[in-house]
Amino acid sequence: MKARYPDQEKPRAILKELRASFEGVEKQVDTYFKVPAGRLKLREIAGGGSELIFYRRDEAAARRDCAYEIATIPDPSKLKDVLVSALRVDVRVAKTREVYRLAGVKINLDEVHGLGGFIEFEVRVQGNDFDGADSKVKELMKRFGIGAGDALCCSYSDMVRKAG
């Protein structure tokens, strides 16, 4: 679940109150490439490694189930050159991400360049426990004051592309 959340101080206070574990801050640049199906992005993390991520999900669905593959890339510069030559760059998304964990949920506070503040709840589903994952997300949405109509069903790449 992703929603706009311009006031990033409020969720920080709630996360502190809930005793969520703070995992750090990452400055990320995601370069999306044009592919025939799904999405392919190279995520470069300042001061850290990088990842090549391929994923598929129904962007219009209320519950954004996602199947993905991730490869850790120690030095992305050459791979990026190859991908840029072989595939067209679709869009780039730059963001600062604060990462927290709470009861099996990864919580991201994102400041996306050109778009503003957002909050994301990510739950890895074990087996077929979609109801348990949905329950955790709904509980957090309530705690953070996010209504069902506030949830966004598009990726940052779609928003950046639309914003021009």
N, C-alpha and C positions, 0 to 999 in steps of 0.2 A: 504494500500500500504506500502510495506517495501522495502528499498533499502540500500545497503552498503553506509556508509557515514563516512569514516575514520577521516576526519577533523571535529571534533565536535565544534570547535570555530566558523566556518562559519555559521552553522545554528543558533547558539546562537545569533550571531550578527543580522541575518535576523529576528529572532523571536523578538528581542528587537526593531528593526526598525518597525516591524509590530504591536508592542504593545501587543503581546501575553501575557496572564497571566501565570505566573510561579506557578505551584502547588506544586513543591517539588521534592526531590530526594528520590528514593526508592532503597534499596538493596534487590534484590529478588532472591530466589532459587525456581525454578519450578521442581518438581519431577513428571515425566510422568509415568503412569502405563499402562501396556499392557491390552487393552480392545478389545472386538471383533469388535466394530465399533466406529468411532469418536475418540476423545482424552480426556483423563481424567488426570488432573494434580492438584497437591496440591501446591499452591503458598504460600511460607513463606516469609513474608516481615519483615526485621530486624526492631525492635523497634515498630512494629505495628501488626495488626491482620493478619490473613491468610485467604485464600480462597480455596475452592474446586471448580474447574472449569471443566465442561464437555462441549465440543463443537464439532460441525461438520461443515466442509467446504470442498469445492473442492480445494485442494491444487494446482492443475494444472491450475485453471482458472485465467484469467487475473484480473477479479474483484473477490476478495476473500470474497464473502458473507459468513456470519457466523451465525449459530444459536447456542445459548449457554445458559447454566444454571450456576448460581454462588451461592454458599452457603458460608456465612461468618463463619469462624472457629476461635473462640477466643483463643483456645489452641490446636494447631495442633499436638502436640507430640503423644498423644494416638491414634488419628485418623490415623496418619502416620504409627504407629506400626501396626494397623489393616490392612491398605491398603497394606503395605509391606508383611504382612503374607498372605493375601487373593489373592493378584495380584502380578505379577512380576513387578519390576521396569524396565522401558524401558530405560529412560535416565534422567539425571539431567542437568538443564541449570541454570547457575548463571549469573546474570547481574546487572548492576547499571543503573537505568532508571531515566532520568529527564523528568518530565511531564509538558506539557504546554497545554493551551486551546486557540483557536482562531476561532471565528465565527462558533461555533458548531463542531469544529474539535479538537480531542485530538491528540496532537503531542508528540511522545516519542522519545527522544534521548537515545539510548541504547548503552552501552559498555558491550558486551557479552564476558564472560571469554572464551578465546581460539579462538574467532572469530573476535573480533574487533568492530568497530563502525558502527551503523545503525541508520536510521531514519524511523519512522512509522507514517502514517496518519490514524486515525480511525474516521469514521463518523457513528453515529447511524442513521439508515434510519427510517424516520417517515412515516408510511403508506407504500406506494409504490414509494416514491420519490427517486428511484435509480439514475435518471438522475441528480437530484440536488446534491446528494452525490458524484457522479462521477465528476461533474463539479467542486465542491470544491477541490477534490483531484487533479484533473488535473491542476487547477489554482496554487495550492501549489507546485506541482511537477515542474511546469514552474518557479515559483519564487525561488525554491531551486536548480534549474539547474539539475533536475532529468529527464532523458529521459524515454520514455515508455519502452525501452529495458533494463533499469536499475532496473526495478521493479522485486523483487524476489517473486516467487510463492511457497516458502516452509517455514516451520516454523523453529525457532531456534532449536527445538528438532531434526529435520531432519538434519540440518547442523552440530550440535554437534555429532550426531550419525555417520554421514558420515566422520567427521574429526577424529573419533575414540576416 
